[in-house]
Amino acid sequence: MKQLILAAIFSLAGIYTFAQTCVGKWTTIDDETGKKKSTVELYRYKEYLYGKITYLYPREGREANPKCTKCTDDLKDQPLIGLKIVRYMKWDGEEWEGGTITDPENGKVYSAKIWLDPDNPDKLFVRGYIGPFFRTQTWLRVAE
């Protein structure tokens, strides 16, 4: 009985540790150009995962302190630096899901799933959904 309890504790600890591994800073990559776009910091608050933009890579034609002008919710006209684009993601034992991700380029809010590449913990898959349609991006861990 004691061994069963210990095995359960270690199993839960492993799940908790795995769930934590995407916490940190990630470089987002532009789908069209393949260039670095921004740095997003993923963090936990209570049982949820959130993510905010902490850095924007220089881009020709971008204003000095850009805002989310195309957002239509509470993020409308908020500065992109500090913008909480990942919200209310909950760990289901295998991936983060049930929350949303906002694309500040077009202001759209998508249902989302986030999971680590099982072969490379420095790659994160971020999938946004609208109905049955989805797009998956690969984010790269920022070396610290």
MDTraj code that builds the backbone (N, CA, C; nanometers):
import mdtraj as md
import numpy as np

residues = "MET LYS GLN LEU ILE LEU ALA ALA ILE PHE SER LEU ALA GLY ILE TYR THR PHE ALA GLN THR CYS VAL GLY LYS TRP THR THR ILE ASP ASP GLU THR GLY LYS LYS LYS SER THR VAL GLU LEU TYR ARG TYR LYS GLU TYR LEU TYR GLY LYS ILE THR TYR LEU TYR PRO ARG GLU GLY ARG GLU ALA ASN PRO LYS CYS THR LYS CYS THR ASP ASP LEU LYS ASP GLN PRO LEU ILE GLY LEU LYS ILE VAL ARG TYR MET LYS TRP ASP GLY GLU GLU TRP GLU GLY GLY THR ILE THR ASP PRO GLU ASN GLY LYS VAL TYR SER ALA LYS ILE TRP LEU ASP PRO ASP ASN PRO ASP LYS LEU PHE VAL ARG GLY TYR ILE GLY PRO PHE PHE ARG THR GLN THR TRP LEU ARG VAL ALA GLU".split()
xyz = np.array([
    [0.0826, -0.1190, 0.0000],
    [0.0000, 0.0000, 0.0000],
    [0.0870, 0.1254, 0.0000],
    [0.1926, 0.1228, 0.0831],
    [0.2829, 0.2364, 0.0924],
    [0.3487, 0.2639, -0.0429],
    [0.3858, 0.1563, -0.1140],
    [0.4495, 0.1707, -0.2449],
    [0.3524, 0.2310, -0.3465],
    [0.2262, 0.1931, -0.3384],
    [0.1252, 0.2462, -0.4288],
    [0.1069, 0.3962, -0.4071],
    [0.1045, 0.4375, -0.2825],
    [0.0897, 0.5802, -0.2505],
    [0.2112, 0.6580, -0.3005],
    [0.3305, 0.6059, -0.2777],
    [0.4523, 0.6724, -0.3254],
    [0.4547, 0.6812, -0.4775],
    [0.4133, 0.5751, -0.5447],
    [0.4094, 0.5757, -0.6919],
    [0.3118, 0.6827, -0.7415],
    [0.1980, 0.6945, -0.6762],
    [0.0994, 0.7961, -0.7150],
    [0.1549, 0.9368, -0.6948],
    [0.2242, 0.9587, -0.5841],
    [0.2826, 1.0908, -0.5563],
    [0.3867, 1.1249, -0.6623],
    [0.4763, 1.0319, -0.6946],
    [0.5792, 1.0576, -0.7943],
    [0.5184, 1.0770, -0.9328],
    [0.4126, 1.0045, -0.9629],
    [0.3451, 1.0195, -1.0907],
    [0.2845, 1.1592, -1.1026],
    [0.2176, 1.2043, -0.9987],
    [0.1602, 1.3396, -0.9988],
    [0.2686, 1.4452, -1.0066],
    [0.3787, 1.4249, -0.9373],
    [0.4903, 1.5193, -0.9422],
    [0.5456, 1.5282, -1.0839],
    [0.5525, 1.4154, -1.1529],
    [0.6003, 1.4146, -1.2909],
    [0.5077, 1.4919, -1.3831],
    [0.3786, 1.4739, -1.3664],
    [0.2805, 1.5475, -1.4466],
    [0.2932, 1.6960, -1.4192],
    [0.3053, 1.7336, -1.2921],
    [0.3167, 1.8742, -1.2552],
    [0.4433, 1.9342, -1.3154],
    [0.5540, 1.8610, -1.3093],
    [0.6802, 1.9088, -1.3650],
    [0.6676, 1.9261, -1.5152],
    [0.6079, 1.8285, -1.5846],
    [0.5908, 1.8386, -1.7290],
    [0.5057, 1.9602, -1.7642],
    [0.4010, 1.9834, -1.6853],
    [0.3126, 2.0967, -1.7110],
    [0.3865, 2.2283, -1.6960],
    [0.4872, 2.2303, -1.6114],
    [0.5622, 2.3519, -1.5856],
    [0.6642, 2.3831, -1.6946],
    [0.7043, 2.2855, -1.7730],
    [0.8187, 2.3039, -1.8602],
    [0.7987, 2.4078, -1.9695],
    [0.6769, 2.4441, -2.0028],
    [0.6600, 2.5477, -2.1046],
    [0.6610, 2.6874, -2.0433],
    [0.6701, 2.6961, -1.9114],
    [0.6831, 2.8256, -1.8460],
    [0.8207, 2.8821, -1.8808],
    [0.8231, 3.0072, -1.9224],
    [0.9485, 3.0724, -1.9599],
    [0.9267, 3.1603, -2.0812],
    [1.0363, 3.2009, -2.1432],
    [1.0295, 3.2916, -2.2578],
    [1.0473, 3.2142, -2.3884],
    [0.9663, 3.2527, -2.4866],
    [0.9617, 3.1860, -2.6162],
    [0.9670, 3.2884, -2.7286],
    [1.0410, 3.2553, -2.8335],
    [1.0470, 3.3400, -2.9527],
    [0.9392, 3.2936, -3.0495],
    [0.8566, 3.3878, -3.0927],
    [0.7552, 3.3572, -3.1931],
    [0.8143, 3.3846, -3.3309],
    [0.7711, 3.3071, -3.4283],
    [0.8235, 3.3165, -3.5643],
    [0.7099, 3.3534, -3.6593],
    [0.7344, 3.4497, -3.7478],
    [0.6357, 3.4912, -3.8464],
    [0.6127, 3.3772, -3.9456],
    [0.4870, 3.3385, -3.9638],
    [0.4509, 3.2277, -4.0537],
    [0.4941, 3.2527, -4.1981],
    [0.4827, 3.3767, -4.2419],
    [0.5090, 3.4079, -4.3822],
    [0.6566, 3.4298, -4.4124],
    [0.7273, 3.5014, -4.3241],
    [0.8666, 3.5364, -4.3533],
    [0.9669, 3.4422, -4.2881],
    [0.9253, 3.3714, -4.1831],
    [1.0174, 3.2856, -4.1094],
    [1.1083, 3.3633, -4.0154],
    [1.0857, 3.4949, -4.0028],
    [1.1690, 3.5794, -3.9167],
    [1.1123, 3.5842, -3.7751],
    [1.2016, 3.6132, -3.6810],
    [1.1586, 3.6286, -3.5419],
    [1.0636, 3.7465, -3.5327],
    [0.9559, 3.7263, -3.4553],
    [0.8512, 3.8268, -3.4463],
    [0.8492, 3.8940, -3.3087],
    [0.8469, 3.8101, -3.2040],
    [0.8374, 3.8639, -3.0682],
    [0.8882, 3.7617, -2.9679],
    [0.8983, 3.8064, -2.8440],
    [0.9232, 3.7155, -2.7326],
    [0.7991, 3.7184, -2.6451],
    [0.7495, 3.5999, -2.6114],
    [0.6329, 3.5861, -2.5242],
    [0.6779, 3.5123, -2.3991],
    [0.6427, 3.5665, -2.2844],
    [0.6724, 3.5004, -2.1581],
    [0.5485, 3.4261, -2.1113],
    [0.5603, 3.2941, -2.0995],
    [0.4514, 3.2115, -2.0471],
    [0.4731, 3.1947, -1.8971],
    [0.3671, 3.2123, -1.8205],
    [0.3767, 3.2017, -1.6749],
    [0.2468, 3.1456, -1.6194],
    [0.2576, 3.0920, -1.4996],
    [0.1403, 3.0364, -1.4323],
    [0.0899, 3.1334, -1.3266],
    [-0.0407, 3.1392, -1.3166],
    [-0.1060, 3.2088, -1.2071],
    [-0.2207, 3.1190, -1.1640],
    [-0.2117, 3.0731, -1.0399],
    [-0.3035, 2.9719, -0.9897],
    [-0.2939, 2.8502, -1.0808],
    [-0.4073, 2.7976, -1.1289],
    [-0.3990, 2.6768, -1.2121],
    [-0.3930, 2.7078, -1.3619],
    [-0.3820, 2.8349, -1.3971],
    [-0.3852, 2.8749, -1.5375],
    [-0.2486, 2.9144, -1.5913],
    [-0.2349, 2.9018, -1.7233],
    [-0.1164, 2.9476, -1.7939],
    [-0.1542, 3.0731, -1.8719],
    [-0.0687, 3.1740, -1.8621],
    [-0.0877, 3.3000, -1.9334],
    [0.0397, 3.3310, -2.0104],
    [0.0287, 3.4199, -2.1060],
    [0.1468, 3.4625, -2.1798],
    [0.1332, 3.6075, -2.2208],
    [0.2435, 3.6819, -2.2049],
    [0.2433, 3.8231, -2.2438],
    [0.3641, 3.8515, -2.3320],
    [0.3482, 3.9464, -2.4207],
    [0.4574, 3.9880, -2.5085],
    [0.5550, 4.0712, -2.4254],
    [0.6831, 4.0335, -2.4311],
    [0.7843, 4.1083, -2.3557],
    [0.8831, 4.1804, -2.4465],
    [0.8860, 4.1412, -2.5753],
    [0.9803, 4.2048, -2.6678],
    [0.9273, 4.1908, -2.8096],
    [0.9452, 4.2973, -2.8889],
    [0.9118, 4.2934, -3.0308],
    [1.0406, 4.3099, -3.1104],
    [1.0659, 4.2182, -3.2016],
    [1.1831, 4.2320, -3.2872],
    [1.1588, 4.3485, -3.3828],
    [1.2641, 4.4244, -3.4118],
    [1.2474, 4.5400, -3.5016],
    [1.1891, 4.4981, -3.6356],
    [1.0995, 4.5817, -3.6849],
    [1.0367, 4.5555, -3.8141],
    [1.0152, 4.6885, -3.8847],
    [1.0518, 4.6930, -4.0078],
    [1.0376, 4.8161, -4.0852],
    [0.8915, 4.8595, -4.0913],
    [0.8684, 4.9867, -4.0658],
    [0.7342, 5.0425, -4.0756],
    [0.6514, 5.0351, -3.9480],
    [0.7031, 4.9693, -3.8439],
    [0.6269, 4.9599, -3.7189],
    [0.6489, 5.0881, -3.6379],
    [0.5416, 5.1407, -3.5817],
    [0.5541, 5.2601, -3.4977],
    [0.6314, 5.2274, -3.3705],
    [0.6736, 5.3318, -3.2995],
    [0.7626, 5.3159, -3.1833],
    [0.7008, 5.2321, -3.0708],
    [0.5820, 5.2618, -3.0283],
    [0.5156, 5.1880, -2.9210],
    [0.3806, 5.1382, -2.9716],
    [0.3819, 5.0319, -3.0520],
    [0.2576, 4.9874, -3.1151],
    [0.1539, 4.9397, -3.0140],
    [0.0296, 4.9557, -3.0547],
    [-0.0836, 4.9133, -2.9719],
    [-0.1668, 4.8128, -3.0507],
    [-0.2507, 4.7415, -2.9789],
    [-0.3388, 4.6428, -3.0419],
    [-0.4632, 4.7156, -3.0931],
    [-0.4472, 4.7864, -3.2033],
    [-0.5562, 4.8677, -3.2573],
    [-0.6672, 4.7836, -3.3194],
    [-0.6352, 4.6613, -3.3616],
    [-0.7366, 4.5755, -3.4243],
    [-0.8091, 4.4863, -3.3241],
    [-0.7647, 4.4873, -3.1985],
    [-0.8342, 4.4102, -3.0952],
    [-0.9703, 4.4733, -3.0697],
    [-1.0674, 4.3908, -3.0357],
    [-1.2022, 4.4429, -3.0123],
    [-1.2490, 4.4205, -2.8683],
    [-1.1688, 4.3518, -2.7880],
    [-1.2087, 4.3242, -2.6497],
    [-1.1326, 4.4166, -2.5550],
    [-1.1076, 4.3719, -2.4331],
    [-1.0394, 4.4556, -2.3341],
    [-0.8933, 4.4845, -2.3702],
    [-0.8408, 4.4213, -2.4755],
    [-0.7036, 4.4483, -2.5193],
    [-0.6963, 4.5640, -2.6197],
    [-0.8121, 4.6142, -2.6623],
    [-0.8186, 4.7224, -2.7607],
    [-0.7334, 4.8401, -2.7177],
    [-0.6457, 4.8820, -2.8076],
    [-0.5580, 4.9976, -2.7905],
    [-0.4578, 4.9848, -2.6755],
    [-0.4361, 4.8616, -2.6283],
    [-0.3340, 4.8384, -2.5251],
    [-0.1982, 4.8229, -2.5938],
    [-0.0893, 4.8684, -2.5279],
    [0.0443, 4.8509, -2.5863],
    [0.0756, 4.7031, -2.6078],
    [0.1448, 4.6722, -2.7196],
    [0.1790, 4.5328, -2.7467],
    [0.2777, 4.4784, -2.6436],
    [0.3725, 4.5622, -2.5991],
    [0.4636, 4.5169, -2.4941],
    [0.3827, 4.5072, -2.3646],
    [0.3790, 4.3883, -2.3083],
    [0.2997, 4.3634, -2.1884],
    [0.1617, 4.3079, -2.2176],
    [0.1230, 4.3011, -2.3456],
    [-0.0093, 4.2529, -2.3833],
    [-0.0230, 4.1049, -2.3503],
    [-0.1251, 4.0715, -2.2753],
    [-0.1507, 3.9328, -2.2352],
    [-0.2268, 3.8651, -2.3486],
    [-0.1517, 3.7918, -2.4336],
    [-0.2137, 3.7306, -2.5515],
    [-0.2582, 3.5862, -2.5262],
    [-0.1997, 3.5188, -2.4267],
    [-0.2407, 3.3826, -2.3906],
    [-0.3141, 3.3925, -2.2578],
    [-0.4367, 3.3392, -2.2545],
    [-0.5155, 3.3532, -2.1327],
    [-0.5925, 3.2260, -2.0989],
    [-0.5977, 3.1994, -1.9700],
    [-0.6820, 3.0943, -1.9114],
    [-0.6588, 2.9542, -1.9684],
    [-0.5348, 2.9215, -1.9997],
    [-0.5032, 2.7862, -2.0457],
    [-0.4943, 2.6958, -1.9238],
    [-0.5547, 2.5799, -1.9330],
    [-0.5576, 2.4870, -1.8203],
    [-0.4929, 2.3544, -1.8613],
    [-0.4135, 2.2981, -1.7725],
    [-0.3429, 2.1724, -1.7980],
    [-0.4413, 2.0564, -1.7914],
    [-0.4438, 1.9719, -1.8954],
    [-0.5357, 1.8569, -1.8964],
    [-0.4631, 1.7243, -1.8740],
    [-0.3343, 1.7306, -1.8387],
    [-0.2555, 1.6104, -1.8184],
    [-0.1607, 1.5827, -1.9334],
    [-0.1880, 1.6426, -2.0504],
    [-0.1028, 1.6248, -2.1674],
    [-0.0664, 1.7560, -2.2354],
    [-0.1567, 1.8534, -2.2276],
    [-0.1352, 1.9813, -2.2947],
    [-0.2154, 2.0902, -2.2243],
    [-0.1833, 2.2132, -2.2563],
    [-0.2598, 2.3278, -2.2060],
    [-0.3721, 2.3532, -2.3052],
    [-0.4945, 2.3717, -2.2562],
    [-0.6078, 2.3940, -2.3449],
    [-0.7166, 2.4719, -2.2720],
    [-0.8234, 2.4992, -2.3442],
    [-0.9405, 2.5616, -2.2839],
    [-0.9331, 2.7123, -2.2734],
    [-0.8193, 2.7698, -2.3078],
    [-0.8048, 2.9147, -2.3015],
    [-0.8065, 2.9744, -2.4408],
    [-0.7518, 3.0942, -2.4490],
    [-0.7502, 3.1643, -2.5767],
    [-0.6124, 3.2233, -2.6052],
    [-0.5926, 3.2538, -2.7328],
    [-0.4746, 3.3283, -2.7757],
    [-0.5223, 3.4364, -2.8714],
    [-0.4661, 3.5559, -2.8552],
    [-0.5012, 3.6696, -2.9393],
    [-0.3880, 3.6962, -3.0370],
    [-0.4227, 3.7163, -3.1622],
    [-0.3254, 3.7570, -3.2625],
    [-0.3323, 3.9090, -3.2720],
    [-0.2321, 3.9793, -3.2190],
    [-0.2395, 4.1256, -3.2196],
    [-0.2291, 4.1866, -3.3593],
    [-0.1873, 4.1086, -3.4571],
    [-0.1790, 4.1598, -3.5951],
    [-0.3176, 4.1831, -3.6549],
    [-0.4133, 4.0942, -3.6192],
    [-0.5473, 4.1084, -3.6761],
    [-0.6563, 4.1258, -3.5699],
    [-0.6181, 4.1152, -3.4426],
    [-0.7132, 4.1349, -3.3328],
    [-0.8026, 4.0160, -3.3041],
    [-0.7856, 3.9068, -3.3785],
    [-0.8727, 3.7912, -3.3593],
    [-0.8321, 3.7115, -3.2351],
    [-0.9336, 3.6555, -3.1694],
    [-0.9138, 3.5715, -3.0512],
    [-0.9494, 3.4287, -3.0906],
    [-0.8580, 3.3374, -3.0645],
    [-0.8745, 3.1979, -3.1024],
    [-0.8789, 3.1091, -2.9784],
    [-0.9571, 3.0008, -2.9834],
    [-0.9431, 2.8946, -2.8843],
    [-0.8042, 2.8381, -2.9068],
    [-0.7424, 2.7844, -2.8007],
    [-0.6029, 2.7444, -2.8181],
    [-0.5671, 2.6158, -2.7448],
    [-0.4598, 2.5543, -2.7932],
    [-0.3927, 2.4421, -2.7271],
    [-0.2439, 2.4695, -2.7362],
    [-0.1711, 2.4317, -2.6331],
    [-0.0263, 2.4503, -2.6296],
    [0.0364, 2.3225, -2.5759],
    [0.1408, 2.2742, -2.6442],
    [0.2118, 2.1563, -2.5952],
    [0.3562, 2.1598, -2.6438],
    [0.4425, 2.0956, -2.5665],
    [0.5833, 2.0851, -2.6035],
    [0.6038, 1.9776, -2.7085],
    [0.7011, 1.9990, -2.7940],
    [0.7436, 1.8962, -2.8884],
    [0.8009, 1.7815, -2.8052],
    [0.7460, 1.6609, -2.8163],
    [0.7954, 1.5503, -2.7337],
    [0.9407, 1.5137, -2.7622],
    [0.9921, 1.5513, -2.8793],
    [1.1300, 1.5205, -2.9154],
    [1.2269, 1.6346, -2.8859],
    [1.1730, 1.7527, -2.8570],
    [1.2587, 1.8693, -2.8344],
    [1.1880, 1.9666, -2.7400],
    [1.2236, 1.9674, -2.6103],
    [1.1554, 2.0548, -2.5143],
    [1.1836, 2.2033, -2.5347],
    [1.2661, 2.2374, -2.6352],
    [1.2898, 2.3778, -2.6675],
    [1.2012, 2.4256, -2.7819],
    [1.1074, 2.3399, -2.8234],
    [1.0073, 2.3760, -2.9249],
    [0.8692, 2.3620, -2.8628],
    [0.7883, 2.4636, -2.8835],
    [0.6532, 2.4655, -2.8305],
    [0.5566, 2.4791, -2.9467],
    [0.4530, 2.3962, -2.9481],
    [0.3501, 2.4067, -3.0501],
    [0.2327, 2.4852, -2.9923],
    [0.1899, 2.5859, -3.0663],
    [0.0796, 2.6725, -3.0246],
    [-0.0234, 2.6685, -3.1364],
    [-0.1417, 2.6162, -3.1045],
    [-0.2461, 2.5993, -3.2058],
    [-0.3664, 2.6853, -3.1707],
    [-0.4080, 2.7676, -3.2664],
    [-0.5278, 2.8494, -3.2515],
    [-0.6390, 2.7950, -3.3394],
    [-0.7605, 2.7928, -3.2844],
    [-0.8775, 2.7373, -3.3539],
    [-0.9865, 2.8421, -3.3703],
    [-1.0503, 2.8371, -3.4846],
    [-1.1804, 2.9020, -3.5034],
    [-1.2664, 2.7938, -3.5647],
    [-1.3610, 2.7423, -3.4866],
    [-1.4419, 2.6298, -3.5317],
    [-1.3526, 2.5110, -3.5624],
    [-1.3742, 2.4448, -3.6782],
    [-1.2928, 2.3273, -3.7123],
    [-1.1573, 2.3636, -3.7754],
    [-1.1361, 2.4919, -3.8013],
    [-1.0140, 2.5360, -3.8672],
    [-0.9089, 2.5741, -3.7643],
    [-0.7822, 2.5441, -3.7950],
    [-0.6762, 2.5783, -3.7007],
    [-0.5467, 2.6091, -3.7738],
    [-0.4582, 2.6756, -3.7006],
    [-0.3232, 2.7052, -3.7474],
    [-0.2293, 2.6765, -3.6319],
    [-0.1198, 2.6081, -3.6595],
    [-0.0234, 2.5756, -3.5552],
    [0.1070, 2.6486, -3.5821],
    [0.1571, 2.7157, -3.4807],
    [0.2873, 2.7810, -3.4877],
    [0.3854, 2.7053, -3.4001],
    [0.5126, 2.7171, -3.4336],
    [0.6190, 2.6629, -3.3496],
    [0.6928, 2.7807, -3.2876],
    [0.6989, 2.7800, -3.1538],
    [0.7739, 2.8816, -3.0815],
    [0.9012, 2.8156, -3.0305],
    [1.0093, 2.8939, -3.0200],
    [1.1385, 2.8427, -2.9774],
    [1.1772, 2.9007, -2.8415],
    [1.2241, 2.8135, -2.7524],
    [1.2624, 2.8575, -2.6185],
    [1.3780, 2.9569, -2.6269],
    [1.3683, 3.0642, -2.5502],
    [1.4752, 3.1633, -2.5413],
    [1.5798, 3.1097, -2.4446],
    [1.7050, 3.1009, -2.4901],
    [1.8144, 3.0559, -2.4034],
    [1.8451, 3.1656, -2.3015],
    [1.8524, 3.1257, -2.1754],
    [1.8791, 3.2263, -2.0713],
    [2.0114, 3.2035, -2.0064],
])
top = md.Topology()
chain = top.add_chain()
for i, resn in enumerate(residues, 1):
    res = top.add_residue(resn, chain, resSeq=i)
    for name in ("N", "CA", "C"):
        top.add_atom(name, md.element.get_by_symbol(name[0]), res)
traj = md.Trajectory(xyz[None], top)
